[in-house]
Amino acid sequence: MFSKNVGGIDRILRIVVGAALLVGFLFNGDSTYGWLYLIGIIPLATGLMSTCPLYSIFGMNTCPRK
C-alpha cells in the first residue's frame, strides 16, 4: 500500500506521543476539549505502520538507506 518512510527515532517518538495523548484522553476525556486528545491516533497509527502519507506527499523519508 504505502512504502515505509518513517525511520527508527521518528517512529519511536510518534508511538510515544500518540500513546501519551490517548492516555491523556482516558484521564481527561470529559473536559471541554478532551476530544482533542484523540488526535493521538494519527501519530500512533503512522508510527506503528512506519509510513506517513504527508511524508509521501512532500517526498520526505527518515528511513535509513538500504
N, CA and C of each residue as an Amber inpcrd file, in Angstrom:
protein
   198
   0.8300000  -1.1740000   0.0000000   0.0000000   0.0000000   0.0000000
   0.8830000   1.2490000   0.0000000   1.4800000   1.6080000   1.1180000
   2.4220000   2.7200000   1.1900000   3.8090000   2.1730000   1.4450000
   4.8180000   2.8430000   0.9140000   6.1830000   2.4270000   1.2030000
   6.5880000   2.9820000   2.5670000   7.4910000   2.2890000   3.2360000
   7.9300000   2.7230000   4.5510000   8.8070000   3.9560000   4.4040000
   8.4420000   5.0170000   5.1110000   9.2040000   6.2480000   5.0340000
   9.4230000   6.8890000   6.4020000   9.1880000   6.1490000   7.4770000
   9.3970000   6.6430000   8.8320000  10.4980000   5.8160000   9.4720000
  11.5760000   6.4860000   9.8710000  12.7370000   5.8140000  10.4440000
  12.5870000   5.5080000  11.9230000  13.6590000   5.0010000  12.5240000
  13.6530000   4.4970000  13.8890000  13.2680000   5.4980000  14.9580000
  14.0320000   6.5930000  15.0890000  13.7450000   7.5680000  16.1410000
  12.4110000   8.2500000  15.8830000  12.1430000   8.5840000  14.6530000
  10.8730000   9.2020000  14.2770000   9.7140000   8.2830000  14.6470000
   9.8720000   7.0200000  14.3770000   8.8270000   6.0340000  14.6660000
   8.5800000   5.9140000  16.1710000   9.6490000   5.8490000  16.9500000
   9.5140000   5.7290000  18.4060000   8.8330000   6.9660000  18.9800000
   9.2400000   8.1510000  18.5240000   8.6170000   9.3820000  19.0100000
   7.1350000   9.4460000  18.6690000   6.7780000   9.0120000  17.4760000
   5.3630000   9.0080000  17.0850000   4.5470000   8.0730000  17.9720000
   5.0760000   6.9030000  18.2560000   4.3560000   5.9410000  19.0850000
   4.2000000   6.4680000  20.5080000   5.2810000   7.0450000  21.0610000
   5.2250000   7.5600000  22.4300000   4.2550000   8.7400000  22.5350000
   4.3360000   9.6780000  21.6140000   3.4540000  10.8430000  21.6550000
   1.9940000  10.4250000  21.4450000   1.7560000   9.5410000  20.4910000
   0.3910000   9.0760000  20.2380000  -0.1950000   8.3420000  21.4310000
   0.5920000   7.4720000  22.0540000   0.1200000   6.7440000  23.2340000
  -0.1220000   7.7000000  24.3970000   0.7610000   8.6930000  24.5720000
   0.5900000   9.6670000  25.6600000  -0.6890000  10.4800000  25.4760000
  -0.9790000  10.8750000  24.2500000  -2.2090000  11.6200000  24.0040000
  -3.4510000  10.7700000  24.2710000  -3.3990000   9.5100000  23.9000000
  -4.5540000   8.6430000  24.1590000  -4.7340000   8.3700000  25.6490000
  -3.6410000   8.2390000  26.3780000  -3.7350000   8.0940000  27.8380000
  -4.2990000   9.3800000  28.4370000  -3.8780000  10.5270000  27.8990000
  -4.4460000  11.7950000  28.3510000  -5.9380000  11.8520000  28.1250000
  -6.4090000  11.2780000  27.0380000  -7.8500000  11.2290000  26.7810000
  -8.5580000  10.3740000  27.8290000  -7.9390000   9.2690000  28.2190000
  -8.5630000   8.4050000  29.2170000  -8.7130000   9.1130000  30.5610000
  -7.7320000   9.9310000  30.9210000  -7.7770000  10.6190000  32.2020000
  -8.4870000  11.9620000  32.1510000  -8.5910000  12.5710000  30.9810000
  -9.1180000  13.9190000  30.8840000 -10.1250000  14.0590000  29.7490000
 -10.7300000  12.9740000  29.3350000 -11.6280000  12.9860000  28.1850000
 -12.9370000  13.7050000  28.4090000 -13.3130000  13.9180000  29.6680000
 -14.5930000  14.5520000  29.9380000 -14.4990000  16.0760000  30.0120000
 -13.3090000  16.6310000  29.7950000 -13.1700000  18.0870000  29.8080000
 -13.7290000  18.6760000  28.5120000 -13.7750000  19.9860000  28.4480000
 -14.3780000  20.6670000  27.3000000 -13.7010000  20.2930000  25.9920000
 -12.3810000  20.3130000  25.9820000 -11.6480000  19.9950000  24.7630000
 -10.9430000  18.6460000  24.8600000 -11.4730000  17.7490000  25.6520000
 -10.8670000  16.4380000  25.8350000 -10.7970000  15.6170000  24.5620000
 -11.7040000  15.8730000  23.6380000 -11.7140000  15.1200000  22.3830000
 -10.4680000  15.3980000  21.5530000  -9.7690000  16.4990000  21.8130000
  -8.5490000  16.8040000  21.0560000  -7.4480000  15.7880000  21.3060000
  -7.4980000  15.1030000  22.4500000  -6.5130000  14.0590000  22.7280000
  -6.6000000  12.9220000  21.7100000  -7.7430000  12.7620000  21.0710000
  -7.9090000  11.6870000  20.0940000  -7.0610000  11.9010000  18.8470000
  -6.4910000  13.0820000  18.7010000  -5.5560000  13.3280000  17.6030000
  -4.3640000  12.3810000  17.7270000  -4.1270000  11.8490000  18.9260000
  -3.0370000  10.9070000  19.1570000  -3.1520000   9.6390000  18.3330000
  -4.3210000   9.3550000  17.7910000  -4.4960000   8.1720000  16.9480000
  -3.6180000   8.2830000  15.6980000  -3.4690000   9.4920000  15.1700000
  -2.7150000   9.6860000  13.9240000  -1.2350000   9.3700000  14.0970000
  -0.5260000   9.9880000  15.0740000   0.8900000   9.6200000  15.1990000
   1.0880000   8.1710000  15.6280000   0.1830000   7.6450000  16.4280000
   0.2980000   6.2490000  16.8340000   0.1690000   5.3220000  15.6330000
  -0.8110000   5.5660000  14.7830000  -1.0140000   4.7170000  13.6070000
   0.1480000   4.8370000  12.6160000   0.6120000   6.0560000  12.3690000
   1.7090000   6.2200000  11.4200000   3.0040000   5.6370000  11.9700000
   3.1800000   5.6900000  13.2860000   4.3630000   5.0810000  13.8890000
   4.3160000   3.5640000  13.8280000   3.1620000   2.9870000  14.0700000
   3.0350000   1.5290000  14.0330000   3.1420000   0.9790000  12.6150000
   2.6660000   1.7420000  11.6330000   2.7260000   1.2820000  10.2460000
   4.0210000   1.6780000   9.5470000   4.8420000   2.5190000  10.1830000
   6.1090000   3.0110000   9.6170000   5.9190000   3.7450000   8.3020000
   4.7910000   4.3640000   8.1350000   4.5440000   5.1320000   6.9240000
   3.7330000   6.3770000   7.2670000   4.0350000   7.4690000   6.5860000
   3.3370000   8.7270000   6.8070000   2.8980000   9.2790000   5.4520000
   1.6020000   9.4280000   5.2390000   1.1270000   9.9480000   3.9610000
   1.6540000  11.3520000   3.6500000   1.8170000  12.1970000   4.6630000
   2.3470000  13.5380000   4.4200000   3.8000000  13.4860000   3.9630000
   4.5710000  12.5550000   4.5000000   5.9470000  12.3890000   4.0390000
   5.9560000  12.0030000   2.5650000   5.0190000  11.1670000   2.1530000
   4.9420000  10.7610000   0.7460000   4.6120000  11.9500000  -0.1530000
   3.6960000  12.7930000   0.2990000   3.2970000  13.9540000  -0.4930000
   4.4650000  14.9200000  -0.6730000   5.2130000  15.1490000   0.4160000
   6.3220000  16.1040000   0.3700000   7.6510000  15.4710000  -0.0340000
   7.6660000  14.1710000  -0.2910000   8.8790000  13.4950000  -0.7430000
   9.9170000  13.3090000   0.3510000   9.4850000  13.2480000   1.5960000
  10.4090000  13.0830000   2.7150000  10.5640000  11.6050000   3.0490000
  11.6890000  11.2820000   3.6950000  11.9520000   9.9030000   4.0960000
  12.9680000   9.9420000   5.2420000  12.6050000   9.3500000   6.3890000
  13.5400000   9.2950000   7.5210000  14.0880000   7.8940000   7.7400000
  13.7630000   6.9770000   6.8420000  14.3120000   5.6300000   6.9300000
  15.7790000   5.6630000   6.4980000  16.6030000   4.8300000   7.1450000
  17.9980000   4.7610000   6.6870000  18.0600000   4.1140000   5.2970000
  19.0540000   4.4750000   4.5630000  19.2090000   3.8990000   3.2180000
  19.5390000   2.4210000   3.3050000  19.0740000   1.6800000   2.3230000
  19.2990000   0.2290000   2.3060000  20.6110000  -0.0880000   1.6490000
